[in-house]
Amino acid sequence: MARPASPRLSRSPRLSRPGVVAGFVLLALVCLPLADLAVAGHDPWAALARMGQGFLSPDFSAIEQIARAVALTVAFAVAGVALGGLAGLVLAPFYRLRPVRWLAIALRSVHELFWALLLLQVLGISVWTGVLAIALPYAGIFAKVLSEILDESDPRPGLWLGPRVDPLTRFLWARAPLAVPEMATYALYRLECGLRSSAVLGFVGLPTLGYQLDTFFRQGDYGAAGAVMAIYIALIAGVRVWMRPRLVVLWLGFAVVMLGRVTSPPMGQGALWRFLSSDIVPAPLRQGDPAALLPWLWDLATVAILPGLAATLIVAQLALVLAGAVAFAAQALIVPRVTGRVGAALGHLVLVILRSFPEYMLAYLFLQVWGPSMLPAILALGLHNGAIIGHLLGRQATGLALRPDAPRGLTLWGWELAPRLFAPFVALCLYRWEIIIRESAIMGILGIATLGFYLDDAIGELRMDRAVVILAATGLVTVGIDALSRAIRARLGAKDLQQHAARPGGAPGQASIC
């Protein structure tokens, strides 16, 4: 049974969708003069041409290195998703309990890359760093989504068991089996996200596809980088072919074997205890001067958190509006009645490429062309998220019932499809808002002055106490934006979309969202 809407929200005045869209566009216009959009690259069009030439003629001569990176990308993803899914499944039945819900929120509010940076301090470049960096946030996400799936399963079989049956038996034999098919669908979707996360972890030193891509770019070997990207797209696009439920045990065994062959430098004894008992304790407390704690926090807030937060919000706001514009136009690309069969096939290809690449990887590519400003991050976030939303809307548009004499082409899109899909368009953009905030923060690791920049800087200086406070601020911002997004969606009357369409992978056949 779905959770009832908050009575306070139900009494709140409704918002209009055009008004919400206008408000977000106005905010973006306010942010635009504050954004650093300078092109710092030397002759960016020449660099873009060299990259394009390399991507169009991929060089597979380094196939042995790439194949190993592909195998490890899959292994980290399978192991991380399996561990996160198992933990989320254990937490899901208790998600209504406040401590469990808060734990899940805390876990999922921190991006996988940030988890990896923290775990590196304790575990070094090891297998467990990669696996836990995926598993920890995914456990929080699984707990939330699986609890929703369980809530929505039919309660009547459980009621028919009678009052003498204990809750555990009722859950295992009457509630959980009904939710298994949708759980399996969601797990497959989450594996797609895990593959993206696993690839991106290569940028912090783990031996996955991101590491190979970074290496080839540093060497100027764009042909080999093109080969990495081609294989990566094929890996993501074919996940529903090579990952079948009956093969799960085989893939888990493959992950164990592959990860067991990875060697890593040993860490010093007591690294975890030193991290928990000393490294993350604020410096004033560690030095026995509690009175200096507030000035220490004020300095951290004014020098790092507030500037990083401002940059994060600016990047996210501009990226959100760009994503909305891309999605609004792209929703028609894959509808044969609008663009024809050939046009729809090309539209599918473009959207698959854009949504297959993680935002971080796209931003990295754009950074090679336009240099370190907010521009690469905004473009990457806008294109990736716009492609995801456009793909979802296009699938809905294809399934809409139309009159026999309905027009075709742009007339159909402008006068029927776009108005009918405007409500899900707004709800999906609001849903992606919180995700774009998380992704904007990690762009700082690439040198863009968002919260991740200050976090990476603190970790580089081994000032883990400052890093943990910045990380907590990042998590709080993400949680706040998520709450604001849900409140706006509720006032728009988007309850149905919250439960199904807006939940990534929540409905069978829907496209992935990461």
N, C-alpha and C positions, 0 to 999 in steps of 0.2 A: 504494500500500500504506500503510495507516495506521501511524503511528509506534507501536512497541511500548511498553507501559506500563513505567514505571520499576520495576526489580526491588525497589528499596527500598520503593516504595509498595505493590507487590504483596505484600510480607511484612508490611506494617503492619496492625494490627488494624482490622477493618471497623467503621464507625460505623452506628448505626441512624438511619433517617430521622426517626422521632418524637423521638429524642434530640436530633438537630440542630435540629429545629424548636423544641423546648422550650428549648434553649440560646439561640437567637436571641430568643425571646420574653422569656426571663429577662433577657437583656442590655438589651432595650428597656425593661423595667420598671425596671432600674437607671438607665437614661438619663433616664427620664421626669421625675423631680424636678429634674434638671439642665437641662432644656430650657426655653427662654424661649418660652412659649406665650401671652403676654399679648396681649389684643386692644387695639390702640392706636388703631384707627380711630374717628372720631366717628360714632356711629349707623351701625354697619356694615350693619344690615338695610335701612335706607333706601338706602344706597349700592348694596347688592345689588339692591334692587328697581329702582332707576334703571338699573343696568346690564342687568338682565334685560329691562326694557321696551325698552331700546335694541336689544338683541340680537334680540328678537322682532319688532321693526319696523325692519329695517335701512334705512339711508338711502343710496341709491346716487347722490345728487346730485354727490358728489365722484368720480364714476366715472373721470374722466380721470386724476386723481392715482393712484387705486387701480390702474387698468389699467397705468400705467407701472411702479408698484411691483411688480405681478404679473410683468410682462415681465422686469424686472431680477432679481426673485427666481429666476425660471426660468433666466435667463442665467447668473447667478453659480453656480447649482447645477449646470447642465450643464457649464460650463467647469471648475469646481472638481473635479467628479466625474471628468470626462474626463481632466484632468491627473493627478489622484491615481490613477486606475485605470491609466493608462499607466505611471506610475512604479512602482506596485505590481506590474504585470505584468512589468516588467523585473527587479524584486527577487525575485519569487516563486520562480523556479528555484534561487536561491542562498540561500533562507531558512534552510537548514540550517547555513550558515556563521555563526559566532557574531557577527562584526561586523555582518553584514546584519540578523540577528535583533535585535541590540541597537539598531541604528538604527531599525528598524521599531517596536520597543517604545517607544523615546524619542519618536518622532513621534506615535504614537497615544495615549500616556499624557497628552498635553496637549490640553485641550478646544479646539474651534474658536474660542470666544470669547477664550480666553487667547492663542491664536496671533494673533487679530485685534488685541488690545491691544498686543502686542509689535510687530507689523508696522506699526501706526499710527505708531510712533516713528521708523520708517525710511522708510516709503513714504507716510505721510499717508493722508487719506481718498481712496484711489485704487482703481481697478479691481483692481490686483494685490493689494492688501491683502485684499479679499474672496475673490478666486480662490485665493490661496495659503493663507488661513486655513482654507479647506475642503480644498484639495488636500494640504497637508502631513500632517495626521492621517489623512486617508483613504488616503494612500499607504502608511502603516504598516499600516492595517487591511486594505487590498487585498492587500498582500504576504503577510500571515499567512493570510488566507482563501483566496486563490488558490493558495498553496502546499499547503494542505490539500486543495483540490479536485484539484490535479495529483497529489498523493500517492495519492488514492483512485481515480484513473482506472485502467482496466484496463492492466496492464503487458505483457500477452501480445503485442499487435501490435508493440511495440518489440523484443521478444525474437525475433520471427520475421524481423526485418530482417537478422539475422546479426551476427557479431562485428566485421566490417570497417567497419560504418557508424559514422561519428563521432557523438558525443553530441548535437551541435546538430541534425543531420539527424534523428536518432532522436526528439528532443524535438519538433521542428517538424512532422514528418510522421506520427508514431505516437502521441505522448502528448497534445500540445496539442489536436488536433482532437477527441479524445474528451471533453475537459473544456470545450469551448466552450459547449455548451448550458447547463451549470450556471453557468459564468462569466457568461453573458448574464443569467440569472435573478438572480444575485447583484448584477450591475451595476444592474439595474432597481431592486432593493431599495435599493441604496446611493443611487440617485438620489432615492428618497423621503426618505432621511435627509438628503441634500444640500439638498432643498427646505426641510426644517425648519431646518437649519443656516443656510441663506441668509436665511430670514426672521428668525431670531434676530440675525443680524449687523446688522440694522437698528437694534438697541438701542445699538450703539456708533457709529452715525452713517452707515452705508452706506444707500443709498437703496432698501431692500427693504421688504417688508410690515411688518416689525417697526418700522421708522421711522415708517411711516404710522400704525400702531396706537398707538405712543407719542404721536405728535402729536395724534391725535384724543382720546386719554384726557386729555392735558394741557389740551385745549380743552373738556373735558366733553362732547364730541360723541359720545355712546354709540351713536347711530344709525349714524353713519359707521363707528365701530369695529365695530359689528355687521355692517356690509357687508363690512369687511375680513375678519372671521372667517368669514363665510359663503363668501366667494370662496376663502379659504385652504383650508377643508375640502373644497370642490368640487375644488380644484386637487390636493390630496393624494389624495382618494378616486378621482379619475379618471386618475391617472398611468399606469395600465396601459392606458388607452384612448388617450390622446394621445401617449404615448411608445411607439413600435413600433420594432423593430430596423431596418426599412427606412427609417425617418425620422431615424435618428441623425445622418446627415450634414446633413440640413436643420436640425435643432435646433442642431447645432454652428455652422452658418453664422448662424443667428438669434442665438446667444449672442455671436458675434464682432461682428455688426452692432450689437446693443444695447449691449454693453459699450464698443464703440468710440465711441459717442455720449455717453458719460459724461464730463463734465469734472471736473477736480479741481484744487485749488490746488497750485502747485508746491512741492516741498520744496527746502531749501537744498542746495548742493553738498556732497558728502562725508558725507551723513547716515549711510549704511551703515557707512563706515569709522570715523566717530566713535562709532557705536553699538558696533561690535565692539572697537575699540581703546581706548575710554575709558569710555563710559557704563556698560557692564556689568562693568567691572573693579572689584572691591571698593574702597571708598573708602580704606582704609588702604594698600593697595598703590598706588593711584593717587597718594596723597600721599607715597609713599616711606617708609611706616612699617609694615613687615611685622609688627613685634611687636604691633601693635594689631589684627591680623586676628582672633585668637581672641576677644578681648573684644568685637569688632564682631559676630562670628558669635553669640556667647553672648547679646548684647543682642537681636539679631534673633530668635533662637530663643525667648527668654523673653517678648519683647514682642509678637511677631507669629505665628511659626510654631506654637508649642505651643498658644496660645489658639485660633488659627484651626483647627488640626488637631482639637482637642477638640470645637469646635462642629461641624466637618464630620462627625466620626464620630457625634456625637449625632443630628444631622439625618438622616444616612444610615441609622443603625440604626432610628430610629423610622419613617422612610419605608419601609424594607425590610419591616418587620413590617406596616405599613399596606398596602403593595402586596400582600403575601402574603394578607392578609385579604380585600382587594378581589378578588384573582384567584380565591381559593378559592370565593367566592360567585358571581363573575361567570362562571366556567367553565360554569355551567348556563344562563346567560341566553340563549345562542344555540343551544341544543339544542332542536329542535322537540318531541321526545318529553318534555321536561321543562316547557317554558313554552308550548308550542303555537306555531303558525305566526306568529300576530300578535305574541306575546310574544317569539319569537326574532328577528323583524324589528326590533322596538323595541330589543331587546338589542344587536343588530348596530349600530343607529344610535348608541346611547349609547357603545358601545365604540369605534366609529370616531371619534366626536367627541373622546373622551378621549385616544385614542392618536395622533390626527392633530396635536394641538397639542404643541409641544415643552414640556418641563417648565418651561423658563425663562419661556415666554410665559404658561403657566398661573399660575406663581408671581407674575408681574407683575400678572395680573388679580386674584388673591387679595390681593395687597398693597394694591390700591386699596380693598379692603373692610376687611381686618383690620389693616392697618398693618404696620410693619417689625418682625416677630418671626420666630421659627423656624416658626410655624404655617403661613404661606402656602407656605413651601418644602416642609414635610413633606406637606401636603395635595397640592401639585402633583406631587411625586415619587411619592407613594403612589398617587394616582389614575391618573396616566399609565402608570406601570410595571405597576400592577395590571391596567389595561385591556389592556395588551399581553400579559401572561402569561395572563389570562383568555381572551383571544381565541384564543391558540395552543392552550390546553387545550380550549376549546370545539370547535375544529375537530377535535382528536383525538377528543373525545367523540362527535362526530357520525359519525365514521368507524369507531367500535368495533363489532365484531360482537356482537349481543345475541341472547339466546334468543327464540324466537317468542312465548313467554308472559311476556316481561320486563315489569315494571310500568312505569308512566309517572309523570311529575310528580316531586315531591320524594322519593318512595320510590325511584325509579330513581336519582336523583342521590346520595342519602345512602347507599344500600346497594350500589350497583354502580359508578357513574361515579367518584365521589370516591375510593373505595379503589383502583380500577384506575389512576387518574391521579395518585395521590399521589407516585409516584416522579418522573415528569416535572415535577410541580408543584415539588418540592423542588429539582430540578436547575435549572429555569428561574429560580427565585428566587435561587439561588446565582450563576447566570450574570449576572443583573441587578445583583447586589451591587456589582461593580466599576463598572458604569455609573452606579449611583446615587451612588457615592462621587465620581465625576467631576462629576456634575451638582450634587451638594451643594456642591462647592467653588465652582462658578461662581455659585451663588446669592448669594455675597458681593457681587457687582457690584450687586445690588439693595439692598444695605445690611444684609443679614443677616451676622452676624459669623463667617462661615466663611473658609476660606483666600482665597477670591476677594476678600473685603473688604479684607484686608491687601495683597493684590497690587494691587488697583485703587488703594488709598491710596498705595502706593509709586510707582506710575506717575503718579498725579496730582501727586505732589511731585517728579516727574522724578528719582527715586532708582532708576534702572534696575538698579543693582547689587543692591539689596535685592529688587527685583521678580524678578530672575532666580533668586536663591537660593530665594525663596518658590515660584517656579514649579517649580524642581527638586524641592523638598520635596513639592509636590503630585503631581508625576509619580511620585516614589518611593512615596508612599502608595498611589497607584492600582495600580502594579505589584505592591506587596506584597499588597494585597487580592486582586488577580487570582490571584496565586500561591497564596494561602491558599484561595481559592474552588476552584481547580483541584485542590488537594490534598484538600479535603473531598469534592469530587465523585468523585475517584478512589477514596477510601475508602468511598464509598457504592456503588461499582460502577456509576457512571453513564457509563462509557466510550462506549457507543453514543450517548447523548444528547449527549455532547461533540462527537461527530463530525457529527451531523446535526441533531437537533431543536434543540439549544442554540445551533447556529451560526445567526446571523440570516440568513434568506434562503437557508440552505444546502439546503433541500429545496424543490423546486418546489411552489408552491401555498401555502407557509406564509406566515403574516402577517409583516409587517415588524417589525423591532426596531431602534430607534436609541438 
